[in-house]
Amino acid sequence: MMFKWRTIADHFKQMNPYIAFGFILFFAGMIIGGTNPAFQSFLNNQMEGLEQLSNFIEQSENPVLMSIIVIFLNNAVKSIFVMYLGALFGILPFFFLVVNGMVVGYLLQRVAEVHGGGYVFELVVKGLLPHGILEIPAIIIACAYGMRFGVLAFKGLGSLIFARSKTAGVGRELETFVIRTVPVMVILTISLLIASLIESTITTWLLKM
């Protein structure tokens, strides 16, 4: 029953407002990262971390295999964390989406300054879309579930304080939601694995052309 496609699809429809909000947060983060110099120091630190990770991969005995493992584990672990730690009132997935959007926006802005807008378009088509078409929606959906988890946790806390008669109903709603996250987590993990395979092979090949 948990992995019944109709049930999963119906739950996805219920999550549409949160998923849409997740996309808005991500793209808002891109705009902020690409246009607001106030965050330059913070974003430079984020970029340095990514560069260190890239150097670690390049120096390994099998860069392609190491790239697949590192990218997959990095994205999958973070996605699972933000999904379930969203229970802390949805704070973590909210900021996770904004920060990731800021990093992408800042990277594109820096590339545009050095190479021009034409190169940015090429970078997006070759270096972002092949794997990003799976990776970005998967991360946004994970964060959307995390934000919904936070709303339910807040609702549960409110019922404990102000309306104890509703606590049982909220508890059942929260239990149902947690059960529904299991097949979603599996689907997202598979999507992120495929994305890491694409990023480590096809994306790398396209960028070297």
N, C-alpha and C positions, 0 to 999 in steps of 0.2 A: 504493500500500500504506500509506503514511504517513497518508493522510487517509481510510482505510477506517473507516466508522462502527463496525463491530463491534470492530475493533482498539482504537479510541479508547475505546469503552464498556468493554471488558475491562480496559483500563489504568486507567480511572476506578475500577473496582471494586477493583483492587489498591491504589489510593490512598485508599480509604475510611478507613482508620485515621488517616492523616495529615490528611485533610479534617475528620474528626470532631474530632481534636485541635485543629485550627485554629479551629473554631467554639468549642470550650471556652476556648481562649486569648482569643478576641475577647470573649466574654461575661464571662470572668473580668476582663478589662480594664475592661469597662463597670462591673462591680460595684466594682472598685478606684477608678475615676475618680469614681464617684458617691457613694462613702462615705468615702474616705480624704483628709482635708484636707492631708496631708503633701505631696501632689503639686500643690497648688493653684497655686503660682507657676509651675511647669513647664507646667501645663495652660492657665493664663492666657496664657502666651507662645504656645502653640499656637493658642488662640482669636484672639489678636491677628493672627497670621499669616493665618488664614482670613478675618478681617475686612478686612485690607488687600487680599487677593485679591478679595473681594466688592466693595470700593470701586473697585478697578481695573476690574472688569467693568462696574459701573454707570456709570462715567465714560466708557466707550468709546462710539463712534458707534453701534454696533449691539450693545447689551447681550446680546440673546438669542444671536446668532451667537458673540460673544466668550465667553459663558458655556459654550456647547457645546464650543468649541475648548479653552478653559482647563481645564474639568472633565475632558474626555476625555484630553487630553495629560497632565494631572497624574496621573490614575488609571492610565492605560495605561503610561506611562513607569515609574512607581513599581512597578507590578505586574510588569513585565518585569525590572526591576532586582532586586526581591526574589526572583523565581523563579531567576535565574541567579547572583546574588551569594549565594544560599543555599549555594553551593559552599563558602563560608567557614564550613563546619561548621554551617550552619543558624541562625547567630546573628541575622542581620539580619531574616529573616522572622518569627522568634519575637518579637523586640521590636517589629517593625512592627505585628503583630497586636495585641499588648497595648496599645501606645500609641494606636492607632486606636480600640480599644474604650474606653480611658480617656477619650479626647476625647468620644466619643458619650455615655458615662455621665455625664461632668462637665457637658456641655451640657444633658442632660435634667434633671439635678439642679438646675442653676441656673434653668432654666425653671420647674421645680416650685416652687422657693422664691419666685419672683416672681409666678407666675400660678396655681399650684395644680396638683394632679394631673390634673384634668379637661382642662386645656389641654395637658398633656404627652401625654395619649392622643390628642388631636386633632392635635398636632404629629407624632406618630409615624405616624398614619394618613395625614395629608395631606402631611407634609413629608419623611418618611423611607421609608415603604413603597413608594410608586410607583416610585421609581428604585432604592431600596435592595434591593429583592427581586432585582435583577440585580447591582447594584454590590457589595454586601457579600459574597455568595457568590463572585463572580468574584475579589475581592481575597483572600478566604480560601483559595480553591483555588490561586491563584498562590503564596501563602505556603506552602501545603501542599506544593506541588512544590518550593519552595525548601528546605523542611526536609528533604524526601526527598533532594534533591541533596546537602545537607549530610551526611546519614547515609551516603550512598554515598561522598562524599569522605573522610569519617572512616574508613570501611571500607577504602577504597583505601590510605589512609595507613597503617592498621594492617597491611595485607597486605605493604606495602613494608618495614615495620620488623620484623614478627614472622613472617610466613608468605609468603615470596616465591613459593612454588609456587602460591598462590592469586591472584597479581597479575593474571594474564591473564584469569581468570574474572571478577574484579571489574571489570577494564577493559572487558570485553564488556558487563557489566551496566550500567556507567555510560554506555557508548556508546549502548546501546539506550534507556536512560532519556532521554538528551539528544535523541535522535531523536523520542521520544514527546512531548517537550515542545513541539515545533514546532506540530502541529495544535492542541494545548491553548492555546498562546499566541494563535493565530489566533482560536479560539472565544472566549477571554476578551476579546480586543481588540474583537471585534464586540459582545459583551455590554456592554462598558464604553462603547462608542460609543452603543448604544441607550439605556443608562442616562443618559448625558449629555444626550441629546435629550429624554428624559422629564423629567429634573431641571430643564432650562432652559426647558421649556414647561409641561407638565402640572403638575409639582410647584409651580412658581412661580404658576401660575394658581390652584391649589387653596389655596395659602397666602394669596392675596390675597382670596379669597372671604370 
